Amino acid sequence: MKTILLFSALAFFCFCSCAPRPFDEAAWNQKMKSLKVSDLYEDHYRDGRFFNPWMPMEEKGLFSLIRWKLTEKMDYSDEEREYLPKVIPGAVERIRGKEGRNFIMWLGHGSYLIKLGKEFWLLDPILTERALIIKRKIPPALTPESIKAVSDHFHVLLSHNHYDHFDQETIEALPDGSTIITPLGFKDCIDGFSGKKDVQEMDWWGEYTSSGGTRITCLPAQHWSKRATVGTNKSLWASFMIETQDLVIFFGGDSGYFIGYQEFSRKFPAVDYALIPTTAYHPRWFMHYAHMDVDEAIDAFQELGARYFIPTQWGTFGLGDEPPGFPALDLKRKIQERQLNRERFLIPDVGEIIDLPDRKPMPEGMTP
Protein backbone atom coordinates (compact mmCIF):
# COMPACT_ATOMS: atom_id res chain seq x y z
CA MET A 1 0.00 0.00 0.00
CA LYS A 2 2.82 2.42 0.89
CA THR A 3 4.49 1.68 -2.43
CA ILE A 4 1.28 2.48 -4.32
CA LEU A 5 0.85 5.75 -2.41
CA LEU A 6 4.45 6.75 -3.04
CA PHE A 7 4.16 5.94 -6.74
CA SER A 8 0.88 7.86 -6.99
CA ALA A 9 2.40 10.89 -5.26
CA LEU A 10 5.41 10.83 -7.57
CA ALA A 11 3.22 10.46 -10.66
CA PHE A 12 1.04 13.37 -9.49
CA PHE A 13 4.13 15.49 -8.88
CA CYS A 14 5.52 14.71 -12.33
CA PHE A 15 2.18 15.50 -13.96
CA CYS A 16 1.94 18.84 -12.18
CA SER A 17 5.57 19.64 -12.96
CA CYS A 18 5.03 19.47 -16.71
CA ALA A 19 3.18 22.79 -16.72
CA PRO A 20 5.45 25.85 -16.77
CA ARG A 21 5.41 27.63 -13.45
CA PRO A 22 4.25 31.28 -13.71
CA PHE A 23 6.72 34.06 -12.92
CA ASP A 24 5.85 37.74 -12.39
CA GLU A 25 8.67 39.76 -13.96
CA ALA A 26 7.25 43.11 -12.88
CA ALA A 27 6.90 42.04 -9.26
CA TRP A 28 10.44 40.64 -9.23
CA ASN A 29 11.88 43.83 -10.74
CA GLN A 30 10.03 45.99 -8.24
CA LYS A 31 11.23 43.83 -5.36
CA MET A 32 14.86 44.22 -6.42
CA LYS A 33 14.60 47.99 -6.86
CA SER A 34 13.06 48.39 -3.39
CA LEU A 35 16.07 46.93 -1.54
CA LYS A 36 18.52 49.03 0.47
CA VAL A 37 21.88 49.90 -1.08
CA SER A 38 23.39 50.01 2.42
CA ASP A 39 22.89 46.23 2.65
CA LEU A 40 25.66 45.82 0.07
CA TYR A 41 28.09 46.71 2.86
CA GLU A 42 26.62 44.48 5.57
CA ASP A 43 28.20 41.30 6.96
CA HIS A 44 27.82 38.40 4.52
CA TYR A 45 29.31 35.46 6.43
CA ARG A 46 27.61 33.49 9.17
CA ASP A 47 27.98 29.97 10.61
CA GLY A 48 30.64 29.01 8.08
CA ARG A 49 28.72 30.14 4.98
CA PHE A 50 28.52 33.25 2.82
CA PHE A 51 25.24 34.87 1.80
CA ASN A 52 23.84 37.94 0.03
CA PRO A 53 22.72 40.28 2.84
CA TRP A 54 20.37 42.38 0.69
CA MET A 55 18.33 39.27 -0.24
CA PRO A 56 19.39 35.77 0.87
CA MET A 57 19.02 33.16 -1.83
CA GLU A 58 15.79 31.22 -1.93
CA GLU A 59 16.24 27.57 -1.06
CA LYS A 60 15.70 25.27 -4.04
CA GLY A 61 15.87 21.62 -3.13
CA LEU A 62 15.84 18.46 -5.17
CA PHE A 63 12.14 18.73 -5.98
CA SER A 64 12.64 22.17 -7.57
CA LEU A 65 15.47 20.77 -9.69
CA ILE A 66 13.32 17.82 -10.77
CA ARG A 67 10.41 20.12 -11.52
CA TRP A 68 12.65 22.27 -13.73
CA LYS A 69 13.89 19.25 -15.68
CA LEU A 70 10.34 17.95 -16.16
CA THR A 71 8.81 21.31 -17.07
CA GLU A 72 7.81 21.82 -20.67
CA LYS A 73 10.38 24.03 -22.40
CA MET A 74 9.81 27.08 -24.56
CA ASP A 75 9.51 26.53 -28.29
CA TYR A 76 12.71 27.82 -29.88
CA SER A 77 13.09 28.41 -33.61
CA ASP A 78 15.57 26.49 -35.76
CA GLU A 79 17.79 29.57 -35.90
CA GLU A 80 17.71 29.93 -32.11
CA ARG A 81 18.56 26.27 -31.59
CA GLU A 82 21.40 26.21 -34.13
CA TYR A 83 23.01 29.65 -33.83
CA LEU A 84 26.55 29.71 -32.43
CA PRO A 85 29.38 32.24 -32.59
CA LYS A 86 32.22 31.76 -35.06
CA VAL A 87 35.63 30.63 -33.84
CA ILE A 88 38.50 32.68 -35.27
CA PRO A 89 41.67 30.56 -35.55
CA GLY A 90 45.28 31.54 -34.89
CA ALA A 91 44.78 33.17 -31.49
CA VAL A 92 48.42 32.92 -30.36
CA GLU A 93 49.79 34.45 -33.56
CA ARG A 94 47.26 37.27 -33.53
CA ILE A 95 48.00 38.03 -29.86
CA ARG A 96 51.71 38.27 -30.68
CA GLY A 97 50.81 40.69 -33.46
CA LYS A 98 49.30 43.05 -30.88
CA GLU A 99 52.66 43.91 -29.29
CA GLY A 100 52.27 47.15 -27.37
CA ARG A 101 48.48 47.32 -27.79
CA ASN A 102 45.79 46.85 -25.17
CA PHE A 103 42.93 44.53 -26.09
CA ILE A 104 40.17 42.18 -24.97
CA MET A 105 39.88 38.72 -26.54
CA TRP A 106 36.88 36.46 -25.97
CA LEU A 107 38.12 32.92 -25.31
CA GLY A 108 34.60 31.46 -25.05
CA HIS A 109 31.87 31.31 -22.38
CA GLY A 110 32.83 33.67 -19.52
CA SER A 111 36.56 33.47 -20.27
CA TYR A 112 38.42 36.55 -21.50
CA LEU A 113 42.06 37.47 -22.07
CA ILE A 114 42.81 41.16 -21.49
CA LYS A 115 46.11 42.87 -22.28
CA LEU A 116 46.77 45.97 -20.16
CA GLY A 117 50.20 47.47 -20.63
CA LYS A 118 52.68 44.63 -20.18
CA GLU A 119 50.26 42.50 -18.15
CA PHE A 120 47.96 39.72 -19.32
CA TRP A 121 44.74 39.19 -17.35
CA LEU A 122 42.62 36.04 -17.59
CA LEU A 123 39.00 36.20 -16.46
CA ASP A 124 37.32 32.95 -15.32
CA PRO A 125 39.41 30.83 -17.70
CA ILE A 126 37.98 27.47 -18.71
CA LEU A 127 39.84 26.14 -21.75
CA THR A 128 38.94 22.46 -21.45
CA GLU A 129 36.27 20.40 -23.22
CA ARG A 130 33.82 20.11 -20.34
CA ALA A 131 32.44 22.05 -17.39
CA LEU A 132 32.27 19.00 -15.11
CA ILE A 133 29.98 16.91 -17.36
CA ILE A 134 28.59 19.53 -19.77
CA LYS A 135 30.43 19.47 -23.10
CA ARG A 136 31.35 22.56 -25.09
CA LYS A 137 29.45 23.30 -28.29
CA ILE A 138 32.45 25.12 -29.78
CA PRO A 139 36.19 25.04 -28.96
CA PRO A 140 37.93 27.79 -26.98
CA ALA A 141 40.21 30.31 -28.68
CA LEU A 142 43.14 29.01 -26.58
CA THR A 143 43.78 25.60 -25.04
CA PRO A 144 45.59 24.51 -21.87
CA GLU A 145 48.45 23.42 -24.15
CA SER A 146 48.75 26.77 -25.99
CA ILE A 147 48.24 29.22 -23.14
CA LYS A 148 51.91 29.28 -22.06
CA ALA A 149 52.87 30.44 -25.55
CA VAL A 150 51.09 33.72 -24.80
CA SER A 151 52.96 34.73 -21.63
CA ASP A 152 55.05 33.35 -18.77
CA HIS A 153 52.84 35.14 -16.22
CA PHE A 154 49.12 35.84 -15.94
CA HIS A 155 46.94 37.65 -13.47
CA VAL A 156 43.80 35.52 -13.11
CA LEU A 157 40.46 36.74 -11.78
CA LEU A 158 38.13 34.00 -10.54
CA SER A 159 34.58 35.13 -9.78
CA HIS A 160 33.34 31.97 -8.01
CA ASN A 161 33.87 28.22 -7.85
CA HIS A 162 31.25 26.79 -10.23
CA TYR A 163 32.78 24.44 -12.79
CA ASP A 164 32.14 26.65 -15.81
CA HIS A 165 34.20 29.44 -14.17
CA PHE A 166 36.82 27.69 -12.04
CA ASP A 167 38.49 24.91 -14.02
CA GLN A 168 41.23 22.82 -12.38
CA GLU A 169 42.97 21.70 -15.57
CA THR A 170 43.16 25.24 -16.93
CA ILE A 171 44.57 26.67 -13.69
CA GLU A 172 47.15 23.90 -13.51
CA ALA A 173 48.22 24.61 -17.11
CA LEU A 174 49.11 28.24 -16.33
CA PRO A 175 52.70 29.23 -15.52
CA ASP A 176 53.39 28.53 -11.85
CA GLY A 177 54.31 32.14 -11.12
CA SER A 178 50.87 33.39 -12.16
CA THR A 179 48.87 35.46 -9.70
CA ILE A 180 45.40 34.13 -8.85
CA ILE A 181 42.94 36.68 -7.46
CA THR A 182 39.80 35.25 -5.90
CA PRO A 183 36.99 36.00 -3.47
CA LEU A 184 37.34 34.64 0.06
CA GLY A 185 37.51 30.87 0.58
CA PHE A 186 39.48 29.84 -2.55
CA LYS A 187 43.08 29.70 -1.41
CA ASP A 188 43.13 26.25 0.19
CA CYS A 189 41.41 24.72 -2.83
CA ILE A 190 43.82 26.25 -5.34
CA ASP A 191 46.89 25.38 -3.26
CA GLY A 192 45.60 21.84 -3.01
CA PHE A 193 45.37 21.01 -6.70
CA SER A 194 47.37 23.45 -8.78
CA GLY A 195 50.69 24.23 -7.16
CA LYS A 196 49.98 27.92 -7.64
CA LYS A 197 51.29 29.78 -4.59
CA ASP A 198 50.51 33.41 -5.38
CA VAL A 199 46.82 33.42 -4.44
CA GLN A 200 45.29 36.71 -3.35
CA GLU A 201 41.92 36.35 -1.58
CA MET A 202 39.64 39.37 -1.44
CA ASP A 203 36.46 40.30 0.37
CA TRP A 204 33.83 42.53 -1.21
CA TRP A 205 35.07 46.13 -1.49
CA GLY A 206 38.69 45.01 -1.01
CA GLU A 207 41.42 46.22 -3.37
CA TYR A 208 44.52 44.74 -4.98
CA THR A 209 47.08 46.60 -7.11
CA SER A 210 49.38 44.73 -9.50
CA SER A 211 53.04 45.57 -10.03
CA GLY A 212 52.02 47.21 -13.30
CA GLY A 213 49.62 49.55 -11.51
CA THR A 214 46.32 47.89 -12.41
CA ARG A 215 43.88 48.21 -9.51
CA ILE A 216 41.30 45.50 -8.86
CA THR A 217 38.29 46.11 -6.65
CA CYS A 218 36.30 43.07 -5.53
CA LEU A 219 32.58 43.81 -5.69
CA PRO A 220 29.38 42.04 -4.66
CA ALA A 221 27.41 39.83 -7.04
CA GLN A 222 24.08 38.08 -6.58
CA HIS A 223 25.07 34.44 -6.87
CA TRP A 224 26.18 31.41 -4.84
CA SER A 225 28.92 28.76 -4.77
CA LYS A 226 29.30 24.99 -4.64
CA ARG A 227 31.57 22.20 -5.88
CA ALA A 228 31.43 18.46 -5.42
CA THR A 229 34.14 18.61 -2.77
CA VAL A 230 33.13 21.99 -1.30
CA GLY A 231 29.83 22.65 0.45
CA THR A 232 27.26 25.21 -0.60
CA ASN A 233 28.41 28.83 -0.11
CA LYS A 234 31.65 27.85 1.64
CA SER A 235 33.52 30.31 -0.61
CA LEU A 236 32.47 33.78 -1.71
CA TRP A 237 31.41 34.95 -5.20
CA ALA A 238 32.16 38.35 -6.70
CA SER A 239 32.36 40.73 -9.61
CA PHE A 240 35.40 42.95 -10.20
CA MET A 241 36.28 46.45 -11.37
CA ILE A 242 39.58 46.63 -13.28
CA GLU A 243 41.20 50.08 -13.44
CA THR A 244 44.26 51.48 -15.16
CA GLN A 245 45.15 55.13 -15.75
CA ASP A 246 43.36 54.98 -19.10
CA LEU A 247 40.65 52.34 -18.82
CA VAL A 248 37.97 51.01 -16.48
CA ILE A 249 36.54 47.54 -17.16
CA PHE A 250 33.72 45.91 -15.19
CA PHE A 251 33.78 42.11 -15.04
CA GLY A 252 30.38 40.90 -13.89
CA GLY A 253 31.34 37.29 -13.15
CA ASP A 254 28.05 35.43 -12.74
CA SER A 255 25.12 37.27 -11.19
CA GLY A 256 21.45 37.92 -11.08
CA TYR A 257 20.11 41.44 -11.41
CA PHE A 258 20.40 43.37 -8.16
CA ILE A 259 20.89 46.81 -6.64
CA GLY A 260 24.67 46.66 -6.83
CA TYR A 261 24.95 48.19 -10.31
CA GLN A 262 23.57 51.53 -9.12
CA GLU A 263 26.16 51.67 -6.36
CA PHE A 264 29.01 50.59 -8.64
CA SER A 265 28.17 53.52 -10.91
CA ARG A 266 28.35 55.92 -7.98
CA LYS A 267 31.77 54.63 -6.91
CA PHE A 268 33.14 54.15 -10.45
CA PRO A 269 31.56 56.86 -12.60
CA ALA A 270 33.60 56.27 -15.77
CA VAL A 271 33.31 52.59 -16.74
CA ASP A 272 34.47 52.00 -20.31
CA TYR A 273 33.60 48.32 -20.92
CA ALA A 274 31.05 46.22 -19.03
CA LEU A 275 31.36 42.44 -19.38
CA ILE A 276 27.91 41.31 -18.27
CA PRO A 277 26.65 37.69 -18.06
CA THR A 278 23.80 36.62 -20.35
CA THR A 279 23.16 32.93 -19.93
CA ALA A 280 21.00 30.28 -18.24
CA TYR A 281 17.94 32.49 -17.70
CA HIS A 282 15.22 30.09 -18.87
CA PRO A 283 13.05 29.07 -17.11
CA ARG A 284 12.75 32.37 -15.28
CA TRP A 285 10.98 30.95 -12.23
CA PHE A 286 14.03 28.78 -11.52
CA MET A 287 16.89 31.00 -12.75
CA HIS A 288 15.85 34.57 -11.89
CA TYR A 289 17.78 34.95 -8.63
CA ALA A 290 21.25 33.93 -9.84
CA HIS A 291 21.10 34.81 -13.57
CA MET A 292 19.99 37.89 -15.49
CA ASP A 293 17.88 37.71 -18.60
CA VAL A 294 18.83 40.06 -21.44
CA ASP A 295 16.48 42.86 -20.36
CA GLU A 296 18.01 42.81 -16.88
CA ALA A 297 21.54 42.73 -18.32
CA ILE A 298 20.72 45.85 -20.36
CA ASP A 299 19.27 47.50 -17.25
CA ALA A 300 22.47 46.66 -15.36
CA PHE A 301 24.53 48.18 -18.19
CA GLN A 302 22.49 51.36 -18.14
CA GLU A 303 22.73 51.64 -14.36
CA LEU A 304 26.50 51.18 -14.55
CA GLY A 305 26.67 54.03 -17.04
CA ALA A 306 29.30 52.13 -19.04
CA ARG A 307 30.27 53.11 -22.57
CA TYR A 308 30.20 49.62 -24.08
CA PHE A 309 28.41 46.36 -23.29
CA ILE A 310 30.06 42.97 -23.97
CA PRO A 311 27.86 39.91 -23.30
CA THR A 312 29.54 36.98 -21.56
CA GLN A 313 28.84 33.26 -21.00
CA TRP A 314 26.74 32.64 -24.10
CA GLY A 315 27.45 30.35 -27.05
CA THR A 316 29.53 27.65 -25.37
CA PHE A 317 27.69 25.50 -22.80
CA GLY A 318 24.03 24.52 -22.57
CA LEU A 319 23.31 25.52 -18.99
CA GLY A 320 19.68 26.64 -19.04
CA ASP A 321 16.70 25.67 -21.16
CA GLU A 322 17.64 28.21 -23.84
CA PRO A 323 20.09 27.05 -26.55
CA PRO A 324 23.67 28.32 -26.07
CA GLY A 325 23.50 30.84 -28.92
CA PHE A 326 20.06 32.17 -28.00
CA PRO A 327 21.23 35.06 -25.75
CA ALA A 328 23.09 36.80 -28.60
CA LEU A 329 19.99 36.70 -30.81
CA ASP A 330 17.86 37.80 -27.87
CA LEU A 331 20.22 40.72 -27.22
CA LYS A 332 20.07 41.86 -30.84
CA ARG A 333 16.26 41.80 -30.71
CA LYS A 334 16.14 43.74 -27.46
CA ILE A 335 18.51 46.40 -28.81
CA GLN A 336 16.05 46.98 -31.66
CA GLU A 337 12.90 46.76 -29.52
CA ARG A 338 14.24 49.19 -26.92
CA GLN A 339 15.67 51.47 -29.63
CA LEU A 340 19.17 51.38 -28.17
CA ASN A 341 22.37 52.56 -29.80
CA ARG A 342 23.74 49.45 -31.55
CA GLU A 343 27.28 50.86 -31.51
CA ARG A 344 27.35 50.54 -27.72
CA PHE A 345 26.91 46.73 -27.85
CA LEU A 346 29.93 44.64 -28.86
CA ILE A 347 29.17 40.97 -29.58
CA PRO A 348 32.49 39.36 -30.52
CA ASP A 349 33.12 35.94 -31.98
CA VAL A 350 35.33 33.50 -30.08
CA GLY A 351 38.95 34.53 -30.58
CA GLU A 352 38.01 38.00 -31.80
CA ILE A 353 40.16 40.86 -30.51
CA ILE A 354 38.60 44.13 -29.38
CA ASP A 355 41.25 46.86 -29.40
CA LEU A 356 41.18 49.09 -26.32
CA PRO A 357 41.90 52.72 -27.21
CA ASP A 358 42.92 55.34 -24.71
CA ARG A 359 40.03 56.93 -22.90
CA LYS A 360 38.13 59.46 -25.00
CA PRO A 361 35.16 61.68 -24.16
CA MET A 362 31.77 60.05 -24.69
CA PRO A 363 30.76 60.81 -28.29
CA GLU A 364 27.92 63.27 -28.57
CA GLY A 365 24.54 61.57 -28.65
CA MET A 366 25.84 58.19 -27.45
CA THR A 367 23.05 57.41 -25.05
CA PRO A 368 22.33 53.81 -24.04
N, C-alpha and C positions, 0 to 999 in steps of 0.2 A: 504493500500500500504506500509506504514512504517513497519507494522508487517511482511509483506512478505519479505521486504528487510532485516530486522533484522534477520529473520529466515534463509534466504539465506546466509547472512554473517556468521552466527554462524555455519551453516552446512558446508560452505566452510572452515572455520577455523578448524573445527573438522576433516574434510577430510584431510587437509594439515598436521594436527598435528599427524596423525597416522604414518607418515613416520619418522623414527629416524633422528634426527638432526645431521649433521656431526660435528665432533670435531677433531681438529688438535693437537694431543698430542705433537708432536715435536715443534710446534710453541708455545704452552703453556709453555713447559719446558724451551725453550729458553727465553721466556719473563720473567719467574721467575728468571732465572739465571742472567739476565741483570740488575736487580734492585740494588739499592745502599744499602749496609749494614748500612750506616750512618742513613738511614731513620728509622731504628729500634729504634732509640733514639729520634726521633722527637715528637712534640706534637701530641696527639692522642685523643683530646677532643675539640669539638667545638659546640657551639649553643645547649648545653645540650645533646650531643650524642658523643659516642666514635666511632673511626674509625681506620682502619689500614693505617698508613701514607705511607707505601711503595707501597701500591696498594689498594685504596678504593674498597669496595665490589661493584660488578656490581648490579644494581637494577634489581630485578626479581619480577614483579608484578603478579597479579592474572592470567593473560593470560599465563605466563610462567609456573605457577603451573598447570594450566589446560592442557597445552600442554604436560607437563611431564606425567600426569596421563593418557592422551589419547594416548601417544606414544607407539608403539609396543615394547614389551620387548624382551630382549635377550632370546634365547632358552637355558634353563639350563637343565642339565642331571638329571635323577632321584636321583643320588647320591648327586648332588649339591643342589637339592631342599630339600632332606631329612636329610642331615648330620647335626648333632648337637653335641656339646661337652657332655661328661658324667658329671653327678653330683655326687660327692663323699659325702656320708652322714657323720654325726657325726662331724661337723665342730667344735663345742664348745669343745668337748672332745679332739679332736686332737690338738686344739690350747692350751688347758691346758697341754697337754703332751709335749709342746715345751718350757716349763719353762726354762728361761735363754738363749734361742736361738733366733737369728734374723731370720725372714722369710718374704716372700710375699705369700699371699693367694688370689687367684682370687675368688671374690664373684659373678661374673657374669657381663656381659656388660662391662662398664668402671669402675666398682667398685672393689677396692682392699683394703685388710687389710694388713698393714705392721707393723711388730714388730721390733723396733729399741731400743735396751737396754731395759729399763723399760717402754717405751712409745709405745702406739698403735696409728697408723695413719690410717685413713680412707680416701680413694681417691674417690671422686664423688659417694658417697654411694646412691644407689637406691635399696632397699630391698623389695619393694612392688610389687604387681602383674602387675601394669600398669604404663607406662610413659604417663601420661595424658589419652589417649584413647587406646594406642597401648599395647596389652597384651603380656606378656612374653611367650616365647616358652618353657623355662625351668625355674625351680625355682632357687632362689638365694641360696648360701651356708649358709647364715645367714638370719634371718627374723627380722623385727622390735621387735618382742617379745623376741627373743633370744640374741639380741646384748648386752644387759646389763649384761648377764652372762659372757661375755668376759672380761669386764673391767668397772670400775666406772668412767673412764675418757678417752676421745679420743681427738686426734688432727685431725681435719677434713679439707682436702683441697678440695675446690669447684672451678672448672675451669671456669664455666659459668652457666647461669641460665636456659638453656633448660631443659625440663622436664625429659629427660633420664639421667641427670647429677645432678640436684638439686631437690630433692624429699622432699616435706614438711613432709609427714608422717614419713619418715626415720629420718630426722633431729629432729623431735619432740620426737622420741623414744629414742634418745641418752641421756645419763646422762646429767643433766642440767649444770654441771660444765665443760662440754666439751668445747674445744677451736675450734672455727670455723675460718678458714683462707680463705679469698676470695679476688678476684679482687675488684676494686673500684665499689661502687654502690650497694652492697649487704646488708649492715648492717641494714638499715631500714626495708627491707623485712624480714630478719631473725628475728629481734626483734619483728616484728609484728605478726608472726605466731608460733614461736617456744618457746619463753621464754628463749632462749639461750642468755646470756648477754656477754659472752667473745667472741666477734667477732672482728677479726683483718683484716681490709681492707688493700690491698696492691696495689700499682701501679706497672707497669712493671719496672723491675730492682730494686725494693725494696726488703728488707731483713727482716726476722723475725727469732729469735733464741728461741727455746723452753727452758724450765727449765732444760731439760736433755741434752742440748747442740746441738740438731739437728738444722741446719741452713736451712731455706727455702728461695730461691730466686724466686720471681715472674718474669716470662719471657713472652715475646710476644707470641701470637699464631695468626694464620690467620683464624679468625672465626667471629661470630657475636652473638647477644643476643636478646632474646624476650620471654616474657611470656604473658598470657592472660591479666594480670593486670598490666603489665609493658611494656612500649613502646619499639620499636626496638632500640637496642644499647644504652639503658639508663644505663646499667651496663657494666663493662668491662669483657673481657674473657682473659684467660691466660693459660700458661703451667707453670710448677714448676721444679726447681732443688732442690733435697733433699740431704743434705750432713751431714754425721757424720765423726768422725775421721777415720773410716774404710771403709765407703761405700759412693758412689755417685749414686743416682737414679734419672733419668729424667722421669717426668710424663707429657706426651704430651697433656693431656686434650682432646680437640677436635680441629682439625686444618687441613687446607689444607697444601699442600707442599709450602714452602716459603724459603726465604734466611736466616731465623733465625737460622737454624740448623748449618750452617757454623760458625756463630758468637758464638753460645752456645759452640761449640767445642773449640773455641779460649779462651773463658773465663773459661771453665770447661774442662780441657784437660784429665780428667781421669774418665769418666762416666762408671760405672759398668753395670747398667741395664737401658735399655731404654724401657719405656712403651709407645708404639706408636699406635695411633688409626688406625684401619683398618675396616671401615664400611661405608655404604651408599655412595658408589662411582659409582654406576650405576643409571641413565645414566650419562656419563661423561660430556656431554654438560651442564647439570643442576647442577651437584655436584662438579665440579672440583675445584671451588674456596675454599670451606669450608671443603672439605674432600679429603684425599689422597687415591689414589688407592694403591695396594700392591707394585707396582714398585716404586712409590714415597715414600712409607713408608720405603722401603729398602734403597732408596737413602738417606732419612733423617737419618736413622740409620748409614749408612756409613759416612755421613758428621759429625754426632755427634762423631764418633770414639768410640762408646760404645762397651763394651765387649759382652753384651748379649741383644738380642731383645725379647721383650714380646709383642705380639699383644693384643690390647684392643678393646672393644666394639663390638666384633663379637659374634654370637651364641645365642643371647638373644632376641633382638627385630628386627622386620622387618621394617627397616627405609628407605632403598633404594629399587631399583628394585631387587637387588641380594638377594637370600635367606639368612637367618641369618648365616648359617654355611658356606656359600660359601667362605668368606675371608680366612678361615683357609686352605681350599683345594687350593685356589688360591696361598696362601703363600708357601705351600709345593711345588707346581709346579714351582713357580718362583725361589725357592731355587735351584731346580734341573736345570732349564733352564739357570740360571745365574752362575751355578757351584759355589755356595756359601758353606761355611762351615756349615753343618747342626747343629753342636754342639753349634753354636752361637745363634740359634733360639729356644726359649723355648715356647712351645704352651701348656699351662696347661689346665686341665679340671677344671670345676667349683668346688671349694672347695679344689683343690690341693694345697699343700704347697711346695713352693720353698725355700729351706734353703739358707740363705745368709751367706757364709763363710767370714772370714776376707779377706781383700784385698790381692791378690797374683799377682806376675808379670804375664803379658800376656803370656800364653804358646807359645812356639816357633811354628811358622807356623800358628798361629790362625789369619789369615787374613779374612776379611769379605767375 
